[in-house]
Amino acid sequence: MEYVILVDKNDQPIGEMEKMEAHEKGLLHRAFSVFLFNKKGEMLLQQRAFSKYHSGGLWTNACCSHPRKGELTLEAAHRRLEEEMGFDCEIKKAFDFIYKSKLDNNLTEHELDHVFLGEYEGHIIPNPDEVESYKYISIPELAKDVKENAANYTEWFKICLEEVLTYLK
């Protein structure tokens, strides 16, 4: 059973809760998102496995998840890059922000999201339990597709993408 770290708006831990229960109740918890780019400035996207408990088959950033109790958020981001995409690379913390979004299956994401950025050009070996597919895409092409085909992307990705693009300006 996976647990998330419940936090206040200042990212101070206030308890733990089973992941599904926290998403059913929409309680604020710590999370992270990793955005990776190649040398051409294209963003690495993953299509979530269709078997995921929410947002299956939707496109999103390279990796995202929740740190475990006693695990630094940066360490968790590296762990999940390996677990989901089959590689690790240098990433740096860019910023964090809070968002709340309704998902499918009567779940709500309410996260204090730590956003990490990095560059990666190497081999990708996605975990089929986590990732259906992956691709690199240019920012103009991505922005156009998100606008025209918003339903193909995870809710948090659409929110976080705006934050990342503003940060990179």
C-alpha positions as CSV (number, residue, x, y, z in Angstrom):
1,M,0.0,0.0,0.0
2,E,1.4,3.4,-1.0
3,Y,1.2,6.4,1.3
4,V,1.5,10.1,0.5
5,I,2.7,12.9,2.8
6,L,0.0,15.3,3.8
7,V,1.3,18.9,4.0
8,D,0.1,22.4,4.7
9,K,0.4,25.2,2.3
10,N,4.0,25.8,3.4
11,D,5.0,22.2,2.6
12,Q,5.2,21.3,6.3
13,P,4.2,17.6,6.9
14,I,1.0,17.2,8.9
15,G,0.5,13.4,8.5
16,E,0.4,10.5,6.1
17,M,-2.5,8.9,4.3
18,E,-3.0,6.0,1.9
19,K,-2.6,7.4,-1.6
20,M,-6.1,6.4,-2.9
21,E,-7.8,7.8,0.2
22,A,-5.9,11.1,-0.2
23,H,-7.0,11.4,-3.8
24,E,-10.6,10.4,-3.0
25,K,-10.7,13.1,-0.3
26,G,-8.8,15.7,-2.3
27,L,-6.3,16.4,0.6
28,L,-3.2,18.5,0.0
29,H,-0.1,16.3,-0.3
30,R,3.5,16.5,-1.5
31,A,4.2,15.6,-5.1
32,F,6.8,16.2,-7.8
33,S,6.9,16.6,-11.6
34,V,9.9,16.1,-13.8
35,F,10.2,17.9,-17.1
36,L,13.0,16.9,-19.4
37,F,14.2,18.3,-22.7
38,N,16.6,17.2,-25.4
39,K,19.3,19.4,-26.8
40,K,16.8,20.7,-29.5
41,G,14.6,22.0,-26.7
42,E,11.9,19.4,-27.3
43,M,10.0,18.1,-24.3
44,L,9.9,14.4,-23.4
45,L,6.4,13.2,-22.8
46,Q,5.1,9.9,-21.6
47,Q,1.7,8.3,-22.4
48,R,0.5,6.8,-19.1
49,A,-0.2,3.1,-19.2
50,F,-3.9,2.4,-19.9
51,S,-4.0,0.3,-16.7
52,K,-3.1,3.2,-14.4
53,Y,-5.7,3.9,-11.6
54,H,-6.4,7.3,-13.1
55,S,-5.6,9.2,-16.3
56,G,-4.7,6.0,-18.1
57,G,-3.6,6.5,-21.8
58,L,-3.2,10.2,-21.4
59,W,0.0,12.1,-22.2
60,T,2.0,13.9,-19.5
61,N,5.5,15.0,-18.5
62,A,8.4,12.7,-18.3
63,C,7.6,11.5,-14.7
64,C,5.6,12.5,-11.7
65,S,4.7,10.9,-8.4
66,H,4.9,11.3,-4.6
67,P,7.9,11.1,-2.2
68,R,7.8,8.5,0.5
69,K,8.1,9.2,4.2
70,G,11.7,10.0,5.0
71,E,12.6,10.4,1.3
72,L,13.8,13.7,-0.1
73,T,11.7,14.9,-3.0
74,L,14.8,15.0,-5.3
75,E,15.6,11.4,-4.3
76,A,12.0,10.4,-5.1
77,A,12.2,12.1,-8.5
78,H,15.3,10.2,-9.4
79,R,13.8,6.9,-8.1
80,R,10.6,7.4,-10.2
81,L,12.6,8.3,-13.4
82,E,14.3,4.9,-13.1
83,E,11.0,3.1,-12.2
84,E,8.9,4.7,-15.0
85,M,11.3,5.6,-17.8
86,G,14.3,3.2,-17.2
87,F,16.9,5.9,-16.8
88,D,18.2,8.6,-14.5
89,C,19.7,12.0,-15.3
90,E,20.7,15.3,-13.7
91,I,17.7,17.3,-12.6
92,K,17.4,20.6,-10.8
93,K,14.5,22.0,-8.7
94,A,12.9,24.9,-10.5
95,F,9.9,25.9,-8.4
96,D,6.9,24.5,-6.6
97,F,3.2,25.5,-6.6
98,I,-0.2,24.2,-5.4
99,Y,-3.0,23.1,-7.6
100,K,-6.2,21.2,-7.3
101,S,-7.9,19.3,-10.2
102,K,-10.7,16.8,-10.6
103,L,-9.7,13.6,-12.3
104,D,-11.5,10.5,-13.6
105,N,-12.8,7.8,-11.2
106,N,-14.0,10.5,-8.7
107,L,-10.5,11.4,-7.7
108,T,-9.0,14.8,-7.0
109,E,-5.4,15.8,-7.3
110,H,-4.6,18.4,-4.6
111,E,-0.9,18.7,-4.6
112,L,2.0,20.9,-3.6
113,D,4.0,20.0,-6.6
114,H,7.9,20.3,-6.7
115,V,8.9,20.8,-10.3
116,F,12.3,19.6,-11.5
117,L,13.9,20.3,-14.9
118,G,16.6,18.5,-16.8
119,E,18.1,17.5,-20.1
120,Y,18.3,14.0,-21.4
121,E,19.4,12.5,-24.8
122,G,20.0,8.9,-23.9
123,H,18.3,5.5,-24.1
124,I,14.7,5.2,-22.7
125,I,13.4,1.8,-21.5
126,P,9.9,2.5,-20.3
127,N,8.2,0.3,-17.7
128,P,5.1,-1.1,-19.4
129,D,3.2,-1.1,-16.1
130,E,3.7,2.7,-16.0
131,V,4.2,3.9,-19.5
132,E,2.3,3.1,-22.8
133,S,4.5,5.2,-25.0
134,Y,6.8,8.2,-25.1
135,K,8.0,10.9,-27.5
136,Y,9.9,14.2,-27.7
137,I,7.8,17.1,-29.0
138,S,8.6,20.7,-29.8
139,I,7.1,23.4,-27.5
140,P,5.1,25.1,-30.3
141,E,3.8,21.8,-31.5
142,L,2.9,20.7,-27.9
143,A,1.2,24.0,-27.1
144,K,-0.9,23.7,-30.3
145,D,-1.8,20.1,-29.6
146,V,-2.7,20.8,-25.9
147,K,-5.0,23.6,-27.1
148,E,-6.7,21.5,-29.8
149,N,-6.7,18.1,-28.1
150,A,-6.8,19.0,-24.3
151,A,-8.5,15.7,-23.5
152,N,-5.4,13.7,-24.5
153,Y,-3.4,15.2,-21.7
154,T,-3.4,14.8,-17.9
155,E,-5.1,17.6,-15.9
156,W,-2.0,18.3,-13.9
157,F,0.2,18.4,-17.0
158,K,-1.9,21.1,-18.5
159,I,-1.7,23.2,-15.4
160,C,2.0,22.5,-14.8
161,L,3.0,23.1,-18.4
162,E,1.8,26.7,-18.2
163,E,3.9,27.1,-15.0
164,V,7.0,25.6,-16.6
165,L,6.7,27.6,-19.8
166,T,6.3,30.8,-17.7
167,Y,9.4,29.8,-15.6
168,L,11.5,29.2,-18.7
169,K,10.7,32.6,-20.3
